[in-house]
Amino acid sequence: MDAAVQGTPTERYRTVTGVATAAKALIASVLVCDVLDTAFTWHAHFVVRDYLAGNATTADLEAADLVTTLVAIPALLVSIAAGVVFLIWLWRARINAELLGGRSAHRRSRGWAIGGWFGPVVNLWFPYQVVSDIWRASAPRRQAPGGLIIAWWVLFVAVTIIGQILLRSSLEEITEQGLQEAANLATLSTMLNLASGVLIVIIITQITTWQTATPQQPTETHATPGAVDHSTARMALITLLLGVFSLVPLLIVPGIVTAVLVLLRANRGPATPEPETTGPPETTAVGGTAGSRTTAVVMALSGLLFSVTWSGIWAYAVVDATRGPEPSTTLADCENPPAGSATMCTMKPGDCFTWPGEADRFLTVALASCTQPHDAQAIGAYTADDGPWPGWDAFQNQIDAWCGPIAQRNVDASAVSPDDSLGLITPDQTAWDGGHHTAFCAVVSEASGYRQSILVPDADLSVPTR
């Protein structure tokens, strides 16, 4: 236990109500973002699964990736803001707890209220001790049950561990199985985080109530240089919420305008000196202020940051949607693949190859002898009618109508597994405009692969296979 020294009697009691409200609002926003992030993680998994099954397009993949990014960036910013505001509240609550119960009531010195969250290893229990000691020192009877703190901390540590696992998995190669595992973990993390978030909101509310409920004689409250009025405090909270939820474009401009108004009003605060106090502020005062100027400015700046960030994201999305897709490769790359490789411009029905582990329609694949290990084989082809590029969806519908019948005609059912799937090697618009209108149907092994051709002896390998 750290050395305990009684707090100095002249130290000022800190206002915690405004910053507590901001912290709870931001924590609630984090939980909303967490739910959205999990939902779009599942969406990305389903899109990749459909793509590999031939039921989704490259545009679908790009849209899913864009939506995931649109949620992930603001979610990160909200989490950072929530962490900063929570630490501000925790610091103030710790000072007040020392004035109420003395420093001897705390197992860790004041600096650990902030540093304990960032120190390796000690961050597994120091923050719990800090919050637990504040809870006990603030409780009127000094014997408040600590089970709520324990439950919150266990859930928080579990969410942190799962987050580290998800972070490591995000650095690995993206596969359908990996996305499903990430979605499962994200769902578990979200459920635990929702419970943890509700508990910490209850804890913040209870400690704040205890620290502001000490009765004192009613006095007239004078304006202080560190406070703002009720309307400014309310506007600051509205600014924060508008910024967080500016994923709705209509909220961006109101969020920016209210943020500017709050900053202007907070800058016009009165200059009457604030009296020194050693206890909680009066709860029965009339005509008093609503909260600290610092809290209002933090909320306004946070809301402004979120609104500006969302406006930039939406601007990028609009610009990206209006410009045409960039070709993934050139026509020369398609028609002249490296030795031992093939593209849709050079492939032939019957070719055996290694299926790439990435979701990309314009594929360069490594050819293999059909008597050597491989996991895919082109079983036939479909050539679309001449004309302008039909778009992915229309072309996809044409291919789907042919690959099934081609598989039934050309594939030896005894050589494949029921879990194997149909794959496609198709031209993009660059190849189409260059005169390559043929798409190849392939069977892809989902297990141990093949060591022989999976075609029947009389397979129709003409181009197109009709």
N, C-alpha and C positions, 0 to 999 in steps of 0.2 A: 504494500500500500504506500502511496506517495505521502510525503510529509504533509501534515495538515496544519494550516495556518488560518485563523479566523479572518473573515473578510473585513476590510476597513469599513468603519461605520459611515463614512462619508461617501461611499460608492453609490452611484445613482441607480435606482431601480429601473429596469428597462421595460418599455411597452412591448407586449408580445401579441396583442390581439390582431393588429393589421397584418403583420408578417405571417401569423398563423393562418389567417384566412387565405393569403396568397399561396402559402405552402400547400394547403389542402386543395385549393383550386388547381394548382399545377399537378399535384399527385393524381387527382381525378382525371386530368387531361392525359397524363402518362398512361393510366389504365385504359382510357379510350383508345389511344394510339396503339397500345399493346394488343388490344382485341383486333383492331384493324390490320395490324401487321401480321398477326396470326392468320386472319382470314385470307389475306393476299398471299401468304406463304402456301396455304392450301390451294389457292387459285393457280399459282405458278406450277405447283406439282401436277394439277389436273391438266393444265395446258401442255406441259412437256409430255405427259403420258399420252394425251390425245395426238400430239405431234408425232411421237414415235409410232403410234398406231395408224398414222395417216389421216387423222380426223381434225387436224389443226394446221394452220399455215405459219410461215415465218412472221407474217404480220401479227398473228396472235401471240407469238412468242415475244415480239418486240413490245406489243401493247402490255402484256403481263409484266415484263421487266420494267417498263416505264411507270406503271401504276405502283409496283413495289417500291421503286425509288421515290415516287411522290409521297409515299407514306413514311418511308424509312428516314428521310432527311429531317422532316419536321419532328418525327418521333424522337430522334436523337437530340434535337435542339430543346424540345420540351423536357426531356429527361435531364439535360444539363441544367436548365433553368430551375427545375424542381429541386435538384440536388443543392444548388446554390442557395435558394430561398430557404430550404429546410435547414441548412447549416446556419444561416443567419438566425432563424428562429431558435435552433438548438443552443447557439452561443448566448443569446439573450436569456433563454430559459435557464441555462446553467448559472449565469450571473445572479439571476433572481433566486435560484435555489440555494446558492451560497449565502445570500442575505437572509433567507428564511431559516436555513438549518445550519449554517456555518460550513466552512470548507472541510471540517473533519467528517462531514456526512458523505463525502465523496471519495471513492477509491482511487480516482485518477485526477491529476492536476488539470486545470482549466484548458490548457492547450490541447489535451487529448480529445476534447469535444470536437475538434476539427481534424487534428492529425491522426486520430485513431482510425478514421475511415480510409486513410491512404497508406498507412504503414503495412508492409508485408507481414503476414502471419498474425500480428496483433489485431488486424482488422477483423479477425474471426471472433473476437470477444470484447475488445475494448469499447467499441460503440455501444454494445449491449450494456456494459457496466455503466457507461456515462448516462444513457437514457434511464436505466433502472435507478440510479442514484438520484437523478433529477425527479423522477416519479416519487420516490420515497420522501425526499426532502420537501417536495411541494405539497404532499398530501396533508390535510389538516390533522389527521390522527397519527401520522408518521408510520402507520402500520398497514398501508394500502397493499392488497394482494398483488404480487408481481407476475402472476400467471399470464396476464395479457402481454407483458413485455417479452416473456419467454416464447410464447406462441408466435408473436410477430418476428422475433429474431430467427427462430428456427426456419420459418417460411422464407425470410429474406435471404438467409444463407443458402437454402435450397435453390432459390431462383438464381442467385449469383453463380452457383456451381453449374446449373443447366445453361446459363448464359455463356459461360466459358466453353462448354462443350459445343454449343451452337456456333460460337465464334471460330473455333478450330475447324468445324465441319464446313464452314463457309469458305475456307481457304483451300479445300480439297476440290478435286474435279467434280463438276456438276453431273449427277446422274439421276435417273428417275428414282432409284431406291434411296439415294442420298437425300433427295428432296422430300420423299415421304417420311424418312426418319427425322429430318429437320422439322417437318410439319407436326409430327407426333410430339417431339420435344417442345416445340413452340406452344402447342396446345396445353401440355402439362405445365410449362412455365407460366403461361397466361393465367391458368386457373389458380396456381399458387400465388402469383403476383396480385391477383384480384383480392384474395384473402389477406395477403400481407398489406396491401394498400388500404383496405378497410380498417385493419387493426391500427396502422400507424396514424390514420386520420382520427380514430377514436382516442389514441394516446395523446396526440397533439391537442385535441379539443379538451381532454380532461386536465392535462397539465396547465393549459392556458386558463381554464376556468378556475383551477385552484389558485393560480398565481395572481388572478385579478379579483378574487372574491373576498379578500381580507377586508372586513368592514372598518371604515374610518368615518370621522365626522364630515358631513357635507361641507364643501367649500366651493367658492366660486372659482371656476377654472379660467385661467387667463391664457391667451394665445401664446404659443411658444415658437421659437424659430425652427424647431424640428418637427412641426405638426402641420397637418392639412385638415380642411373641414370635411364634413360628411359627404357633400356632393363630389368633391375631388377624389375622395377615397373610393366612393362607389364607381365613379367614372374610370379610375385606375383599374379596378377589378373587371369592369366591362371591357376595357381596352385589352387586358390580358386574354380574356375569353374570346374576344373577336379575333385576336391574332392567332390563338391556338387553332381555332376552327375556320381559319381563312382558306382551308382547302375548298370551301364554297366560295367561288370567286366574288360573289356579291358582297362578301364581308370584308374584302381586302381594303377598299377605300374607307369605309367607316372605321376600320381598325386603325388605319394610319391617321385619320383626322382626329379621332379621340385621343390617340397617343400624343399628338402634338398639343392638343388642348390641355391635357393633364400636365405635361412638362411646363407649359407656359404658366398654368395656375400654381403649380408647386413652386415655381421660381418667384412668385409674388407673396411668399409667406411673411407673416408678421415678425417683428424683431424683439418682442418683449422677452427679457431674460427668463429662463426656465428655472424654477426653484429646485434646490437639491432635496431629494427625498430618499429615505432608506427603506421604504415599504411600497406595497402595491399602490397604484394610482386609485383615487377615489372613484367608487362605482356609482355614487349618487350625485355627482356634480352635474350642474346644469350649464348648458351653453358651451360644453367642452368640445374638444377636437375629436376627430374620428380615428386618426391613426398617424403614424410617422410619415414625414415627407420622404425619407429614404425608401420606405416600403412602397409608397405611391410611385416614386421615380423608377424603382426596380421593376414594378409591374408594368408601367408604361413603356419603358425601354424594352422589356421582354416582349410585350404585345407588338410593339413596333418592329422588332427583329423578326418575329414570326410572320407578320403581315408582309414585310418586304421580301422575306424568303419565299413565301408562298407566291407572291407576285412574280418573282424571278422564275420559279418552277413552272408556273402556268404560262409565262411568256415563252420559255424554252419549249414547252409542250406544243404550243400553238405553232411556233416556227418550225419545229421538227415535223409536225403533222402536215404543214403546207409544202414542204420541200419533198421532192421525189426521193425514193430510196436509192442509196448509193450501191452500185454493183459490187457484189462480194468478190468478184474476180473479173478478169477481162476475157474476151472471146478467145484470144490467143492462148491464155492459160487453159481454157476448156479444151481447145483443139490440140494442144501440145502438152499433155501431162508428163510428169517425170517418168523415167523408165521403171517398169514394174507397177505402174499405177494406171488408173482409168478414171474418166469422168463420164458424165452423161453424153458428152460429145463423142466419146470413143468406145464406150462399153458395148458389149454384145450379149444377147441372151445366152445363158449357159455359163458365163464367167463366174468363177468363184473368187471370193475376196473377203477381206476383214472389214466388218462393219465399224465405222467410226463411232467413238463414244460420245460424240457431241451432237447437239440438235442443229443441223445445218442442211438446208435442202440442196445447196450447190456443192456436191460432195466430190472430193478426190479420194479414191479408195485404193488400198494396196491389194493388188491382184495376188492370187495364190493358186497353186495347182489343186484341182479338185480332189486329188489323192493325198494332199497334205492338209494339216489342220487349218480350218477356216470356219467362220461362223455365219456366212451369208452367201447366197447364190442368186444370180439374176435368172428368173424363171420365164421371162417373156417381156414383151414391150408393147406399148401403145403409142401410136402416132396420131396426134391431133390434126384436125383440118387446118389448112393454111388460113392466114388472116392475121389481124393485129393481136397483140398479146391479150389473152382473155382475162387476165387477173388470176390470182392464186385460187380463189374460191371456185370460180367456174372451171378452171383446169383440174382442181382437186375432184370435183364432182364427176368429170369425165373419166379420170383415172380410176376412181373407186368403182365405177361401173364395169371396168374391164379386169382389174387385178384378181378379183375373186374367181371369176370363171377361168382365167388363165391358170390360177393355182390348181383348180379342180382338174383341169385337163393335163397339165404338165408335171405336177409334183407327185412323186411316189409317197403315198401316205405312210407306208411302213418305215420310211427313212427319216421322218420328222416326228417331233414331239407335239402333243396338243398345246403345250405352252409356247411353241414357236409362233412368231408373228410375221405379218406382211410388212415389208418396208418399201420405200419408194426412192428412186433417184430421178430427179426431175430437173428440167431446165429452169433457170430464172429468166427474167426479162431480157438480160444481155444475150444469153444463149438463144432465146427464142427469136430475137431480132436478127441474130446471125444465121437463122435458118434451121436450127435444131429444135424440132417439135416433138421429139420422141421421149417418153418417160419409161423407165424400166421398173418392173415389179420384181421384188426380191423376197425371199424367205430368210428370216433372221433367227438364228438359234438363241434361245433364252437360257440354255443349259451349258453343256460341255462342248458344243460345236459339232462340226461334221468332219469326216475323213474320206468321204466319197460324194459323188454327185447325188443330188436328191431328185433328179429328173427321171421320168419314165423313159424307156428306150425309144418310144415313138413321139417324144415331145416335139411340139411345133415351135421351132426356134426362128421362124421367119420374122422379119421386121416390116411392118408391125405384126404382132401375133393377133390374129383375128379368129 
